Amino acid sequence: MSQANRRQAREQAFALLFELSFHPDSTLQDMRTIYDDEQEPPALDEFALALVQCVEENMQALDEEIAGRLRGWKLNRISRATHAILRLAVCEMHHFDDIPVGATINEAVELAKLYAEDEAPKFINGLLGAIARQEPGSEP
């Protein structure tokens, strides 16, 4: 898959996770149906689906890891967009070994520039960098 296609897939995954944050009782399948109905053409990328499923399956562990890295913040104080981006990136860092950690961090920062508040890219870069430094054999 090309880098541009992965970027688009990450945006799709972000959109689904962001929507799920407003509908906590919904399932991934519910969100896929809504997403597919709104898209032209209605195609959800396989990589996007894999990312969202990974996040959904590991949500508690992801949130615990993110919360454990926050300094002077509580998880419920960060924006939904920033939270969704962090979940995606941390999941990708831990469960998609074929993707370099540095690429994951860069893509998360780019998503933040597009969809999150002005301070989010720096915040996300710092938090993901701290997580990457704890990973054995990883280079942010």
TINULUM-924734 format. One record per atom (N, C-alpha, C, CB): residue in three letters; x, y, z. Coordinates in pm, whole numbers, padded with zeros to 5 digits, always signed. Glycine has a CB too. Layout:
N
ALAXYZ;...
***
This chain:
140
MET+00085-00118+00000;MET+00000+00000+00000;MET+00089+00123+00000;MET-00097+00000+00123;SER+00055+00221-00081;SER+00136+00342-00089;SER+00116+00429+00035;SER+00101+00422-00216;GLN+00213+00519+00055;GLN+00206+00608+00171;GLN+00081+00695+00164;GLN+00332+00696+00179;ALA+00045+00743+00043;ALA-00075+00826+00027;ALA-00200+00747+00063;ALA-00086+00879-00116;ASN-00205+00620+00023;ASN-00322+00538+00055;ASN-00331+00510+00204;ASN-00317+00407-00021;ARG-00216+00489+00268;ARG-00218+00469+00414;ARG-00263+00595+00485;ARG-00079+00425+00465;ARG-00221+00710+00433;ARG-00264+00837+00493;ARG-00416+00850+00484;ARG-00195+00956+00422;GLN-00472+00818+00370;GLN-00617+00824+00353;GLN-00686+00724+00445;GLN-00656+00798+00206;ALA-00627+00606+00457;ALA-00685+00504+00545;ALA-00683+00551+00690;ALA-00608+00371+00531;ARG-00575+00616+00731;ARG-00568+00670+00867;ARG-00676+00775+00888;ARG-00429+00729+00896;GLU-00700+00857+00787;GLU-00806+00958+00798;GLU-00942+00891+00812;GLU-00805+01051+00676;GLN-00964+00783+00737;GLN-01090+00709+00750;GLN-01102+00652+00891;GLN-01098+00596+00645;ALA-00995+00592+00939;ALA-00997+00534+01074;ALA-01022+00642+01178;ALA-00864+00460+01104;PHE-00956+00756+01163;PHE-00977+00867+01254;PHE-01124+00909+01254;PHE-00888+00986+01217;ALA-01183+00923+01135;ALA-01322+00965+01125;ALA-01415+00868+01199;ALA-01364+00976+00977;LEU-01391+00740+01182;LEU-01473+00641+01252;LEU-01455+00648+01403;LEU-01439+00500+01203;LEU-01332+00656+01448;LEU-01308+00663+01593;LEU-01362+00792+01653;LEU-01159+00652+01622;PHE-01348+00900+01581;PHE-01401+01027+01628;PHE-01553+01018+01643;PHE-01362+01143+01531;GLU-01619+00962+01543;GLU-01764+00944+01551;GLU-01803+00852+01667;GLU-01818+00888+01419;LEU-01727+00745+01686;LEU-01757+00653+01797;LEU-01749+00723+01931;LEU-01660+00535+01795;SER-01665+00825+01942;SER-01651+00895+02069;SER-01779+00970+02106;SER-01533+00993+02063;PHE-01862+01002+02009;PHE-01990+01068+02035;PHE-02103+00969+02057;PHE-02025+01161+01920;HIS-02077+00842+02023;HIS-02179+00738+02034;HIS-02118+00615+02102;HIS-02235+00701+01894;PRO-02088+00624+02230;PRO-02017+00516+02298;PRO-02093+00383+02300;PRO-01986+00556+02438;ASP-02223+00386+02281;ASP-02300+00261+02281;ASP-02305+00197+02143;ASP-02440+00287+02331;SER-02253+00265+02042;SER-02251+00211+01907;SER-02135+00114+01891;SER-02242+00324+01803;THR-02146+00031+01792;THR-02039-00064+01761;THR-01965-00017+01637;THR-02095-00206+01741;LEU-01853-00080+01613;LEU-01778-00053+01492;LEU-01866-00077+01369;LEU-01651-00139+01485;GLN-01943-00183+01373;GLN-02031-00214+01258;GLN-02133-00103+01236;GLN-02102-00349+01280;ASP-02190-00048+01343;ASP-02284+00064+01330;ASP-02217+00181+01259;ASP-02336+00107+01468;MET-02095+00214+01304;MET-02023+00327+01246;MET-01983+00300+01101;MET-01899+00358+01329;ARG-01948+00177+01070;ARG-01914+00142+00931;ARG-02034+00163+00841;ARG-01866-00004+00921;THR-02151+00124+00887;THR-02272+00141+00807;THR-02298+00288+00781;THR-02393+00076+00876;ILE-02289+00370+00884;ILE-02310+00514+00868;ILE-02204+00572+00775;ILE-02306+00586+01005;TYR-02078+00534+00798;TYR-01968+00586+00717;TYR-01987+00549+00570;TYR-01833+00531+00769;ASP-02018+00421+00544;ASP-02036+00377+00406;ASP-02153+00447+00339;ASP-02057+00226+00402;ASP-02259+00474+00415;ASP-02375+00544+00358;ASP-02343+00687+00319;ASP-02489+00543+00457;GLU-02246+00748+00388;GLU-02213+00889+00365;GLU-02103+00909+00262;GLU-02172+00954+00494;GLN-02032+00802+00223;GLN-01917+00816+00135;GLN-01952+00786-00010;GLN-01805+00725+00181;GLU-01883+00851-00098;GLU-01894+00823-00241;GLU-01756+00797-00297;GLU-01962+00941-00316;PRO-01720+00682-00342;PRO-01794+00557-00329;PRO-01785+00503-00186;PRO-01740+00452-00429;PRO-01877+00417-00149;PRO-01881+00367-00010;PRO-01778+00257+00016;PRO-02020+00315+00023;ALA-01652+00293+00017;ALA-01548+00193+00037;ALA-01464+00228+00159;ALA-01459+00182-00087;LEU-01461+00140+00255;LEU-01377+00157+00372;LEU-01251+00076+00350;LEU-01451+00113+00504;ASP-01138+00142+00353;ASP-01010+00079+00328;ASP-00982-00032+00430;ASP-00898+00183+00332;GLU-00919-00140+00384;GLU-00889-00254+00472;GLU-00794-00214+00585;GLU-00828-00368+00392;PHE-00696-00130+00555;PHE-00603-00084+00658;PHE-00678-00001+00762;PHE-00488-00003+00596;ALA-00769+00085+00718;ALA-00849+00166+00811;ALA-00931+00075+00901;ALA-00942+00264+00734;LEU-00992-00023+00843;LEU-01073-00117+00921;LEU-00986-00192+01022;LEU-01144-00216+00828;ALA-00868-00236+00978;ALA-00777-00307+01069;ALA-00737-00217+01186;ALA-00652-00356+00994;LEU-00709-00089+01157;LEU-00673+00005+01263;LEU-00787+00022+01363;LEU-00635+00140+01204;VAL-00906+00044+01312;VAL-01020+00068+01402;VAL-01052-00056+01483;VAL-01144+00112+01321;GLN-01045-00172+01421;GLN-01070-00296+01496;GLN-00965-00315+01604;GLN-01071-00417+01401;CYS-00842-00285+01572;CYS-00733-00296+01670;CYS-00758-00202+01788;CYS-00597-00266+01605;VAL-00795-00079+01758;VAL-00825+00017+01866;VAL-00942-00033+01949;VAL-00856+00157+01808;GLU-01047-00078+01883;GLU-01165-00124+01955;GLU-01132-00242+02047;GLU-01275-00165+01856;GLU-01048-00334+02000;GLU-01012-00452+02079;GLU-00918-00419+02195;GLU-00947-00556+01990;ASN-00844-00309+02183;ASN-00742-00276+02283;ASN-00768-00142+02353;ASN-00606-00272+02218;MET-00890-00093+02346;MET-00925+00041+02393;MET-00879+00068+02536;MET-01074+00061+02383;GLN-00909-00022+02627;GLN-00875+00002+02767;GLN-00724+00012+02787;GLN-00932-00109+02856;ALA-00650-00080+02728;ALA-00504-00078+02742;ALA-00445+00048+02677;ALA-00442-00204+02679;LEU-00499+00088+02563;LEU-00451+00209+02496;LEU-00475+00331+02584;LEU-00521+00228+02360;ASP-00596+00342+02637;ASP-00629+00457+02722;ASP-00545+00459+02849;ASP-00777+00455+02758;GLU-00517+00343+02905;GLU-00433+00337+03025;GLU-00291+00383+02992;GLU-00431+00194+03082;GLU-00240+00341+02878;GLU-00105+00382+02841;GLU-00099+00532+02813;GLU-00057+00304+02717;ILE-00198+00583+02743;ILE-00201+00727+02714;ILE-00213+00805+02846;ILE-00320+00763+02619;ALA-00306+00764+02930;ALA-00327+00833+03058;ALA-00201+00829+03143;ALA-00443+00770+03135;GLY-00128+00719+03138;GLY-00006+00705+03215;GLY+00106+00798+03170;GLY+00041+00565+03209;ARG+00096+00851+03050;ARG+00197+00942+02996;ARG+00158+01089+03009;ARG+00221+00910+02850;LEU+00036+01116+03049;LEU-00008+01254+03062;LEU+00052+01317+03186;LEU-00162+01263+03067;ARG+00104+01435+03172;ARG+00162+01507+03286;ARG+00079+01633+03310;ARG+00314+01543+03261;GLY+00011+01637+03424;GLY-00071+01753+03457;GLY-00204+01756+03383;GLY+00005+01877+03427;TRP-00241+01646+03320;TRP-00366+01636+03246;TRP-00438+01508+03284;TRP-00342+01642+03094;LYS-00566+01508+03266;LYS-00647+01388+03279;LYS-00694+01352+03139;LYS-00769+01409+03379;LEU-00714+01225+03114;LEU-00754+01178+02981;LEU-00884+01244+02936;LEU-00770+01026+02982;ASN-00975+01267+03027;ASN-01104+01327+02989;ASN-01094+01476+02957;ASN-01204+01306+03100;ARG-00976+01536+02975;ARG-00958+01678+02943;ARG-00903+01701+02803;ARG-00865+01743+03043;ILE-00851+01597+02739;ILE-00802+01618+02604;ILE-00919+01607+02506;ILE-00690+01516+02568;SER-00907+01675+02394;SER-01018+01678+02298;SER-01044+01539+02240;SER-00988+01778+02185;ARG-01164+01521+02190;ARG-01199+01393+02128;ARG-01111+01365+02007;ARG-01348+01392+02088;ALA-01081+01469+01931;ALA-00997+01452+01812;ALA-00857+01407+01853;ALA-00989+01583+01730;THR-00798+01473+01950;THR-00665+01437+01997;THR-00664+01296+02054;THR-00616+01537+02102;HIS-00767+01263+02129;HIS-00778+01130+02189;HIS-00785+01023+02080;HIS-00902+01123+02281;ALA-00867+01045+01978;ALA-00880+00949+01869;ALA-00747+00931+01796;ALA-00989+00993+01770;ILE-00677+01040+01771;ILE-00547+01033+01703;ILE-00447+00956+01788;ILE-00493+01175+01672;LEU-00444+00982+01917;LEU-00352+00911+02006;LEU-00384+00762+02011;LEU-00359+00970+02147;ARG-00510+00727+02020;ARG-00547+00586+02021;ARG-00499+00516+01894;ARG-00699+00571+02035;LEU-00524+00579+01780;LEU-00480+00521+01652;LEU-00330+00501+01650;LEU-00523+00610+01536;ALA-00257+00604+01686;ALA-00112+00599+01676;ALA-00052+00497+01773;ALA-00052+00736+01703;VAL-00098+00496+01897;VAL-00042+00402+01994;VAL-00075+00259+01951;VAL-00099+00431+02137;CYS-00193+00237+01902;CYS-00229+00104+01853;CYS-00140+00064+01736;CYS-00378+00100+01811;GLU-00120+00155+01644;GLU-00033+00127+01529;GLU+00110+00098+01575;GLU-00035+00247+01430;MET+00158+00173+01670;MET+00294+00154+01720;MET+00312+00014+01782;MET+00328+00262+01824;HIS+00211-00034+01851;HIS+00222-00161+01923;HIS+00181-00284+01841;HIS+00138-00155+02047;HIS+00095-00266+01742;HIS+00036-00383+01676;HIS+00063-00392+01526;HIS-00111-00381+01698;PHE+00129-00295+01468;PHE+00158-00298+01324;PHE+00310-00287+01306;PHE+00083-00182+01247;ASP+00376-00398+01325;ASP+00523-00401+01326;ASP+00587-00363+01193;ASP+00570-00537+01366;ASP+00511-00372+01084;ASP+00567-00340+00953;ASP+00575-00190+00926;ASP+00485-00406+00845;ILE+00521-00109+01018;ILE+00521+00036+01000;ILE+00623+00097+01097;ILE+00378+00095+01024;PRO+00719+00173+01045;PRO+00818+00236+01134;PRO+00750+00331+01233;PRO+00924+00312+01052;VAL+00797+00327+01356;VAL+00740+00411+01461;VAL+00745+00559+01423;VAL+00814+00388+01593;GLY+00856+00601+01364;GLY+00869+00741+01322;GLY+00763+00780+01221;GLY+01006+00765+01263;ALA+00730+00690+01131;ALA+00625+00718+01032;ALA+00490+00732+01101;ALA+00620+00607+00924;THR+00464+00645+01197;THR+00338+00652+01272;THR+00326+00786+01344;THR+00328+00536+01373;ILE+00432+00828+01409;ILE+00430+00956+01481;ILE+00408+01072+01384;ILE+00561+00976+01560;ASN+00481+01071+01273;ASN+00464+01178+01174;ASN+00322+01185+01121;ASN+00561+01159+01057;GLU+00263+01070+01093;GLU+00126+01067+01041;GLU+00026+01116+01146;GLU+00089+00924+00997;ALA+00051+01082+01272;ALA-00038+01130+01380;ALA-00029+01282+01391;ALA+00000+01064+01515;VAL+00090+01337+01381;VAL+00108+01482+01386;VAL+00037+01548+01269;VAL+00259+01519+01385;GLU+00046+01489+01151;GLU-00023+01545+01034;GLU-00175+01541+01052;GLU+00017+01467+00906;LEU-00227+01433+01107;LEU-00371+01427+01136;LEU-00410+01537+01234;LEU-00410+01288+01193;ALA-00327+01558+01334;ALA-00355+01662+01434;ALA-00357+01800+01371;ALA-00251+01657+01547;LYS-00267+01825+01277;LYS-00264+01954+01209;LYS-00394+01979+01132;LYS-00145+01962+01113;LEU-00453+01873+01081;LEU-00577+01886+01003;LEU-00703+01891+01089;LEU-00587+01771+00907;TYR-00705+01812+01197;TYR-00832+01789+01267;TYR-00837+01830+01413;TYR-00866+01648+01258;ALA-00725+01863+01473;ALA-00725+01893+01616;ALA-00690+02039+01641;ALA-00626+01802+01690;GLU-00691+02078+01766;GLU-00662+02215+01803;GLU-00515+02248+01777;GLU-00695+02239+01951;ASP-00482+02377+01779;ASP-00349+02424+01740;ASP-00235+02364+01820;ASP-00343+02572+01752;GLU-00256+02336+01948;GLU-00149+02284+02033;GLU-00132+02133+02019;GLU-00176+02319+02177;ALA-00226+02068+01955;ALA-00228+01922+01951;ALA-00108+01859+01881;ALA-00352+01876+01883;PRO-00061+01910+01767;PRO+00053+01842+01703;PRO+00175+01828+01794;PRO+00092+01917+01578;LYS+00209+01934+01863;LYS+00325+01930+01954;LYS+00299+01834+02070;LYS+00357+02072+02009;PHE+00179+01841+02126;PHE+00140+01754+02237;PHE+00147+01607+02195;PHE-00002+01789+02284;ILE+00090+01576+02080;ILE+00088+01439+02029;ILE+00230+01390+02000;ILE+00001+01430+01900;ASN+00310+01475+01938;ASN+00448+01438+01907;ASN+00525+01403+02035;ASN+00519+01553+01831;GLY+00510+01486+02137;GLY+00580+01461+02263;GLY+00535+01335+02333;GLY+00561+01578+02355;LEU+00404+01314+02338;LEU+00351+01196+02406;LEU+00389+01069+02332;LEU+00198+01207+02419;LEU+00375+01069+02200;LEU+00410+00950+02123;LEU+00561+00925+02125;LEU+00362+00964+01978;GLY+00640+01032+02127;GLY+00784+01016+02139;GLY+00823+00949+02270;GLY+00853+01151+02129;ALA+00756+00987+02378;ALA+00782+00926+02508;ALA+00746+00778+02507;ALA+00704+00999+02619;ILE+00635+00744+02445;ILE+00596+00603+02434;ILE+00696+00527+02348;ILE+00453+00590+02374;ALA+00738+00587+02238;ALA+00833+00521+02148;ALA+00966+00494+02217;ALA+00855+00606+02023;ARG+01009+00586+02300;ARG+01138+00568+02369;ARG+01134+00451+02466;ARG+01177+00696+02443;GLN+01018+00415+02515;GLN+01008+00302+02608;GLN+01002+00169+02532;GLN+00884+00317+02697;GLU+00973+00172+02403;GLU+00963+00051+02323;GLU+01102-00006+02296;GLU+00888+00078+02191;PRO+01124-00134+02321;PRO+01255-00191+02291;PRO+01281-00194+02140;PRO+01266-00334+02349;GLY+01396-00143+02100;GLY+01436-00147+01960;GLY+01368-00047+01870;GLY+01413-00279+01907;SER+01292+00046+01924;SER+01223+00144+01839;SER+01303+00272+01830;SER+01082+00173+01893;GLU+01286+00338+01716;GLU+01351+00466+01695;GLU+01247+00566+01649;GLU+01465+00454+01591;PRO+01210+00664+01733;PRO+01109+00762+01693;PRO+01157+00853+01585;PRO+01065+00843+01810;
***
